[in-house]
């Protein structure tokens, strides 16, 4: 079974590989990663925009890799009256055109970070600056930092990928 991930980010690739190997343990799983554009802002500003970016990646990589499943993973933010939340969205598309979608638990962002995002900064760059490190989005991510490494970006994406697979694991209900 060929799984194509619409990103070269090792966190996203490892999360996809871990879940697909666990869920489809009786099948040979080949995971390929191809960087494809999301077609949305680098930090999507709404749930709909985040889903659109994930869907774009999943469809593009599915076709490009001629895979059984295309997986798009996108981090985004949503402003609410309670604050601005960070979350991840996963869209999985199979070669029949069926779509599974899920999002992660939201994490409340501090206002000073939101202000930087409002000025056009990318969350990954802001988090690197805050932590005095480089490329943290390809390591533990904002999730790992804010939660003091009790979890991390990969584990968060793993749970979201698993939830997006519900469409395929219980296909008779969809």
URJO-V638024 format. One record per pair of residues at least 12 apart in sequence whose C-alpha atoms are under 7 Angstrom apart, sorted by the first residue. I is the first residue (numbers start at 0). GAP is how many residues later the second one is. Records with the same first field share a line. If there is no record, write none. Layout:
I=GAP  GAP
//
This chain:
0=26  27  28  29  67
1=27  28  29  65  66  67
2=27  28  29  64  65  66  67
3=27  28  29  57  58  61  63  65  66  67
4=27  28  29  56  65  66  67
5=27  28  29  30  51  52  55  65  66
6=26  27  28  29
7=25  26  27
8=129
9=128
10=127  128  143
11=61  142
12=20
14=139  140  142  143
15=142  145
16=14
18=139  143
33=27
35=21  24  25
36=20
37=15  16  18  19
38=14  17
39=13
41=80
42=32  33  79  80
43=32  33
44=31  32  33
45=30  31  32
46=31
49=24  25  26  39
50=38
52=21
53=18  19  20  35  36  37
54=17  36
56=15
57=12  13  14  33  34  35
58=34
67=26  27
68=23  24  25  26
69=22  23  24
70=20  21  22
71=18  19  20
72=16  17  18
73=14  15  16
74=12  13  14
75=12
82=25
83=24  25
84=21  22  23  24
85=20  21  22  23
86=16  17  18  19  20
87=15  16  69
88=13  14  15
89=12  13  70  71  74
90=73
91=72
99=64  65  67
100=63
101=58  61  62
102=57
103=52  56
123=12  13
126=15
139=12  13
140=12
//
